[in-house]
Amino acid sequence: MKIGVLVGGGDAPGLNAALKAVVVKARELGYDVVGIKRGWAGLLELDTQPLDTNAVEEIHSRGGVVLYTSRTNPFKMEKGPELVVKNMKKLKIDALVTMGGEDTLGVAQKLFEMGVPVVGIPKTIDNDLSATDYSIGFDTAVSIATDAIDRLRTTAEAHHRIVIVEVMGRHTGWIALYAGLAGGANLILIPEAPLSLNQIYRLLKTRHAN
């Protein structure tokens, strides 16, 4: 069997370690692995490289993505999905392992429904994918946000100010909630539990008075 592996969307800490794990396990099972560069773009343009255990031996501690990535979506192109299937046959790829978030795995799901064998590995610092507790990149994002809050607390205290820390998360509040709890925030605002501006104002006035 030959497996194709790709990474789509933004990069995140832990991706190279996950890529190494895929290659090492596949080789243990006797499978060949081909790395698809720049996500779905590489499959559309036949931009690939062979991967073996020697090629991934030292990548687990590196940042970024050794295969590179992009935000290409074949379903937003005319006959893009058909070209993906055609190129998989041309490359003699039997199955795909895709690492990505909402968009990348959305493409994978549609290809699966077309009959393409696909395994999805959840990767997004936002942690907004179902069927998993923590997605790749989330833990590091929380650690960095928590560190920022810890540093800003002393500045806020020194100046008797309220400091607002905005973090990523798209439509979900996972990073804000976890980092806010870990950093001892007085108020955590998340999309899942919206507050009005007047409610926020009253809470901040109370906190300032205390």
C-alpha positions as CSV (number, residue, x, y, z in Angstrom):
1,M,0.0,0.0,0.0
2,K,1.1,3.6,-0.7
3,I,-0.1,6.3,1.6
4,G,-0.1,10.0,0.8
5,V,0.2,12.5,3.7
6,L,-0.5,16.2,3.5
7,V,-1.0,19.2,5.8
8,G,-3.4,22.0,5.1
9,G,-4.3,25.4,6.6
10,G,-2.1,27.2,9.1
11,D,0.9,25.6,10.7
12,A,0.8,24.6,14.4
13,P,3.3,23.1,16.9
14,G,3.4,19.3,16.8
15,L,2.7,18.9,13.1
16,N,6.1,17.5,12.3
17,A,6.0,15.1,15.2
18,A,2.6,13.8,13.9
19,L,4.1,13.5,10.4
20,K,7.0,11.5,11.8
21,A,4.6,9.2,13.7
22,V,2.6,8.5,10.5
23,V,5.7,7.7,8.5
24,V,7.3,5.5,11.2
25,K,4.1,3.5,11.8
26,A,3.4,3.1,8.0
27,R,6.9,1.8,7.4
28,E,6.5,-0.7,10.3
29,L,3.5,-2.0,8.5
30,G,5.4,-2.2,5.2
31,Y,3.6,0.7,3.5
32,D,5.3,3.3,1.3
33,V,4.7,7.0,2.1
34,V,4.6,9.9,-0.2
35,G,4.7,13.4,1.2
36,I,2.3,15.8,-0.6
37,K,3.7,19.4,-0.5
38,R,1.6,22.5,0.2
39,G,-1.5,20.7,1.2
40,W,-4.2,20.0,-1.4
41,A,-2.2,22.2,-3.8
42,G,0.5,19.6,-4.0
43,L,-2.0,16.9,-5.0
44,L,-3.5,19.1,-7.7
45,E,0.0,20.0,-9.1
46,L,1.7,16.6,-8.5
47,D,4.2,18.3,-6.1
48,T,5.4,15.4,-3.9
49,Q,8.4,13.7,-2.3
50,P,9.0,10.2,-1.0
51,L,9.2,9.8,2.8
52,D,11.0,7.2,4.8
53,T,12.2,6.9,8.4
54,N,15.5,8.6,7.6
55,A,13.7,11.6,6.1
56,V,11.7,12.2,9.2
57,E,14.3,11.2,11.9
58,E,15.0,14.7,13.1
59,I,11.8,16.6,12.3
60,H,9.9,16.1,15.5
61,S,11.6,19.0,17.2
62,R,11.3,21.5,14.3
63,G,8.7,24.2,14.1
64,G,6.6,24.9,11.0
65,V,5.7,22.1,8.5
66,V,8.5,20.3,6.6
67,L,6.0,19.5,3.8
68,Y,4.8,23.1,3.7
69,T,1.2,24.0,3.7
70,S,-1.5,26.2,1.9
71,R,-5.1,27.0,2.2
72,T,-6.0,25.5,-1.2
73,N,-9.5,23.9,-1.4
74,P,-10.1,21.7,-4.5
75,F,-13.8,22.0,-4.1
76,K,-13.6,25.8,-4.8
77,M,-12.0,25.0,-8.2
78,E,-13.6,23.8,-11.4
79,K,-13.1,20.0,-11.6
80,G,-10.7,20.2,-8.6
81,P,-12.1,17.1,-6.8
82,E,-11.9,15.0,-10.0
83,L,-8.3,16.1,-10.5
84,V,-7.4,15.1,-7.0
85,V,-8.8,11.6,-7.6
86,K,-7.1,11.4,-11.0
87,N,-3.7,12.4,-9.6
88,M,-4.0,9.9,-6.7
89,K,-4.3,7.2,-9.4
90,K,-1.4,8.6,-11.3
91,L,0.8,8.6,-8.2
92,K,-0.6,5.2,-7.2
93,I,-1.7,6.5,-3.8
94,D,-4.1,4.1,-2.2
95,A,-5.1,6.2,0.8
96,L,-4.6,9.7,2.2
97,V,-3.7,11.0,5.7
98,T,-4.7,14.6,6.0
99,M,-3.8,16.9,8.8
100,G,-5.7,20.1,9.2
101,G,-8.6,22.0,10.6
102,E,-12.2,22.8,9.6
103,D,-11.4,23.5,5.9
104,T,-8.8,20.8,5.3
105,L,-10.8,18.1,7.0
106,G,-14.0,19.4,5.3
107,V,-12.3,18.6,2.0
108,A,-11.2,15.2,3.3
109,Q,-14.8,14.4,4.3
110,K,-16.2,15.3,0.9
111,L,-13.5,13.1,-0.8
112,F,-14.4,10.3,1.6
113,E,-18.0,10.6,0.5
114,M,-16.7,10.3,-3.1
115,G,-15.1,6.9,-2.2
116,V,-11.5,8.1,-1.4
117,P,-10.0,6.3,1.6
118,V,-9.1,9.2,4.0
119,V,-7.9,9.4,7.6
120,G,-8.1,12.9,9.2
121,I,-5.8,14.1,11.9
122,P,-7.3,17.1,13.7
123,K,-4.9,20.1,13.7
124,T,-6.0,23.6,14.9
125,I,-5.0,25.8,17.8
126,D,-8.7,26.8,18.0
127,N,-9.6,23.3,19.2
128,D,-12.9,23.6,17.3
129,L,-13.2,20.2,15.8
130,S,-15.6,17.5,17.1
131,A,-14.7,13.9,18.0
132,T,-11.4,14.9,19.7
133,D,-10.5,16.3,23.2
134,Y,-7.5,18.3,22.1
135,S,-6.4,19.0,18.5
136,I,-2.7,19.5,17.6
137,G,-1.5,23.0,18.4
138,F,-4.1,23.8,21.1
139,D,-1.9,23.0,24.1
140,T,1.0,25.3,22.9
141,A,-1.4,28.1,22.1
142,V,-2.8,27.9,25.6
143,S,0.7,27.9,27.1
144,I,1.8,31.0,25.1
145,A,-1.5,32.9,25.9
146,T,-1.1,32.0,29.6
147,D,2.4,33.3,29.6
148,A,1.3,36.6,28.1
149,I,-1.4,37.0,30.7
150,D,1.1,36.3,33.5
151,R,3.4,39.0,32.2
152,L,0.6,41.5,31.7
153,R,-0.9,41.0,35.2
154,T,2.2,42.7,36.8
155,T,2.0,45.6,34.3
156,A,-1.7,46.1,35.0
157,E,-1.0,46.0,38.8
158,A,1.8,48.5,38.5
159,H,-0.3,51.0,36.6
160,H,-3.7,50.3,38.4
161,R,-5.1,49.4,35.0
162,I,-7.4,46.9,33.4
163,V,-5.8,45.0,30.6
164,I,-7.7,43.2,27.9
165,V,-6.0,40.2,26.3
166,E,-7.5,39.1,23.0
167,V,-6.6,35.6,21.7
168,M,-7.4,33.5,18.7
169,G,-10.2,31.0,18.5
170,R,-12.4,32.0,15.6
171,H,-16.0,31.1,16.7
172,T,-14.9,29.2,19.9
173,G,-13.5,30.2,23.3
174,W,-11.3,27.3,24.1
175,I,-8.0,29.2,24.2
176,A,-9.6,32.2,26.0
177,L,-11.2,29.9,28.6
178,Y,-8.2,27.7,29.3
179,A,-5.6,30.5,29.3
180,G,-7.9,32.8,31.3
181,L,-8.3,30.2,34.0
182,A,-4.6,29.3,34.1
183,G,-3.6,33.0,34.1
184,G,-6.1,34.0,36.8
185,A,-8.1,36.4,34.6
186,N,-10.9,38.3,36.4
187,L,-13.3,38.1,33.5
188,I,-13.2,35.7,30.5
189,L,-15.4,36.4,27.5
190,I,-16.1,33.6,25.1
191,P,-18.5,33.3,22.1
192,E,-20.4,30.4,23.7
193,A,-21.6,32.6,26.6
194,P,-22.0,36.1,25.2
195,L,-22.4,39.1,27.5
196,S,-23.8,42.5,26.6
197,L,-21.5,45.5,26.7
198,N,-23.5,46.8,29.7
199,Q,-22.9,43.6,31.6
200,I,-19.2,43.7,30.9
201,Y,-19.1,47.4,31.9
202,R,-20.7,46.6,35.3
203,L,-18.4,43.7,36.0
204,L,-15.3,45.8,35.2
205,K,-16.6,48.7,37.4
206,T,-17.1,46.3,40.2
207,R,-13.7,44.8,39.8
208,H,-12.0,48.2,39.6
209,A,-13.9,49.3,42.8
210,N,-12.7,46.2,44.7
